[in-house]
Each structure stands twice: as C-alpha cells, then as structure tokens.
Amino acid sequence: MLVGMGLPEGLAAAIAGWDVGASKDALFDDGKQLSTLIGRATTPLSVSVAEAIKG
C-alpha cells in the first residue's frame, strides 16, 4: 500500500516494521526517559484526548 502511494520500497518497509514493532509494545519505556528529557511528567494520551474534546 505504501509503495503504491509512491513511497520508495525501503522506506515503506521501514515504516511497516515500525508499525509492527509499536503494536508489540516496542515503544514502551518504564524508565521515565521522556519525562527526564522534557523536564516534566508526561501526559497520558487519554487525558490529552479528553482535554481536546472538551475544547
């Protein structure tokens, strides 16, 4: 599908691999690295979505 949309084959394969990895919790990190990097606690996606819906 990605190649059909004009992406180079190598990039399409990489994106597909990232998606598979993300679906298997490859992005999960219990080490608080993002919080350390941004200097504050992270906000759960559910909270961000709820705030966006409220307007």
Backbone as JSON, one array per atom type, in Angstrom:
{
  "sequence": "MLVGMGLPEGLAAAIAGWDVGASKDALFDDGKQLSTLIGRATTPLSVSVAEAIKG",
  "N": [[0.82, -1.19, 0.0], [1.88, 1.29, 0.84], [3.99, 1.61, -0.96], [2.52, 1.69, -3.27], [1.44, 4.16, -2.97], [3.47, 5.74, -3.63], [5.79, 5.83, -2.09], [9.26, 5.1, -1.61], [10.45, 1.73, -1.83], [12.15, 0.77, 0.25], [11.73, 2.66, 2.33], [9.01, 2.3, 2.76], [9.0, -0.33, 3.71], [10.43, 0.06, 6.08], [8.71, 1.76, 7.54], [6.48, 0.08, 7.8], [7.64, -1.9, 9.39], [8.17, -0.45, 11.73], [5.59, 0.04, 12.56], [4.66, -2.54, 13.13], [6.41, -3.15, 15.21], [5.63, -1.21, 17.11], [3.07, -2.12, 17.66], [3.67, -4.27, 19.18], [4.45, -3.34, 21.61], [6.98, -2.12, 21.46], [7.63, 0.51, 21.83], [7.22, 1.0, 24.45], [8.34, 2.24, 27.53], [9.46, 2.05, 30.67], [11.24, 3.52, 32.01], [11.11, 6.25, 32.36], [12.35, 8.0, 30.6], [11.47, 9.9, 28.67], [10.13, 11.79, 30.27], [12.29, 12.74, 31.75], [13.79, 13.87, 29.7], [12.1, 15.96, 28.73], [11.67, 17.38, 30.99], [9.44, 17.31, 32.67], [6.5, 15.66, 33.94], [4.99, 13.18, 31.87], [2.01, 13.32, 29.86], [-0.8, 11.29, 29.89], [-2.18, 9.77, 26.94], [-4.96, 9.45, 26.92], [-5.82, 11.49, 28.62], [-4.98, 13.79, 27.26], [-6.54, 13.57, 24.92], [-9.12, 13.72, 26.02], [-9.07, 16.35, 27.05], [-8.78, 17.76, 24.66], [-11.19, 17.2, 23.44], [-12.99, 18.46, 25.1], [-12.46, 21.07, 24.51]],
  "CA": [[0.0, 0.0, 0.0], [2.74, 2.49, 0.91], [4.7, 1.7, -2.23], [1.51, 2.1, -4.22], [1.2, 5.59, -2.77], [4.63, 6.46, -4.13], [6.97, 5.79, -1.22], [10.29, 4.13, -2.01], [10.23, 0.42, -1.21], [12.88, 0.68, 1.51], [11.05, 3.47, 3.33], [7.74, 1.64, 3.04], [9.3, -1.49, 4.56], [10.81, 0.56, 7.4], [7.5, 2.24, 8.22], [5.7, -1.11, 8.16], [8.33, -2.53, 10.51], [7.95, 0.37, 12.93], [4.2, -0.16, 12.96], [4.61, -3.86, 13.75], [7.1, -3.03, 16.49], [4.78, -0.43, 18.03], [1.95, -2.97, 18.07], [4.19, -5.25, 20.14], [4.96, -2.56, 22.74], [8.39, -1.75, 21.31], [7.8, 1.9, 22.26], [7.01, 1.08, 25.9], [9.55, 2.51, 28.31], [9.11, 2.31, 32.07], [12.39, 4.18, 32.6], [10.84, 7.69, 32.51], [13.32, 8.75, 29.8], [10.83, 11.06, 28.05], [9.92, 12.78, 31.33], [13.59, 13.33, 32.04], [14.19, 14.68, 28.55], [11.29, 17.17, 28.6], [11.71, 18.1, 32.26], [8.15, 17.3, 33.36], [5.79, 14.39, 33.8], [4.27, 13.03, 30.62], [0.56, 13.32, 29.96], [-1.38, 10.13, 29.2], [-2.92, 10.09, 25.73], [-6.38, 9.57, 27.24], [-6.04, 12.82, 29.21], [-4.84, 14.76, 26.16], [-7.72, 13.47, 24.05], [-10.28, 14.25, 26.77], [-8.94, 17.8, 27.09], [-9.02, 18.28, 23.31], [-12.63, 17.08, 23.16], [-13.68, 19.49, 25.89], [-12.28, 22.33, 23.78]],
  "C": [[0.87, 1.26, 0.0], [3.5, 2.7, -0.39], [3.74, 2.18, -3.32], [1.18, 3.58, -4.13], [2.42, 6.42, -3.16], [5.85, 6.48, -3.23], [7.99, 4.79, -1.77], [10.12, 2.84, -1.22], [10.92, 0.3, 0.14], [12.21, 1.46, 2.63], [9.73, 2.83, 3.73], [7.96, 0.44, 3.97], [9.67, -1.04, 5.97], [9.59, 1.01, 8.18], [6.63, 1.06, 8.66], [6.32, -1.82, 9.36], [8.14, -1.76, 11.81], [6.54, 0.14, 13.46], [4.03, -1.51, 13.66], [5.26, -3.81, 15.13], [6.26, -2.29, 17.53], [3.61, -1.28, 18.52], [2.36, -4.03, 19.07], [4.87, -4.57, 21.33], [6.44, -2.21, 22.65], [8.66, -0.32, 21.77], [7.64, 2.06, 23.77], [8.34, 1.28, 26.61], [9.13, 2.89, 29.73], [10.23, 3.09, 32.77], [12.25, 5.68, 32.75], [11.82, 8.54, 31.7], [12.71, 10.0, 29.17], [10.6, 12.15, 29.09], [11.22, 13.49, 31.68], [14.01, 14.28, 30.92], [13.42, 15.99, 28.49], [11.18, 17.95, 29.91], [10.38, 18.19, 32.98], [7.54, 15.92, 33.18], [5.09, 14.35, 32.45], [2.77, 13.01, 30.88], [0.01, 12.1, 29.22], [-2.2, 10.57, 27.99], [-4.4, 10.27, 26.03], [-6.71, 10.94, 27.83], [-5.96, 13.89, 28.13], [-6.05, 14.76, 25.26], [-8.94, 14.05, 24.76], [-10.23, 15.77, 26.84], [-9.22, 18.41, 25.72], [-10.51, 18.23, 22.97], [-13.42, 18.16, 23.89], [-13.59, 20.84, 25.21], [-11.78, 23.36, 24.66]]
}
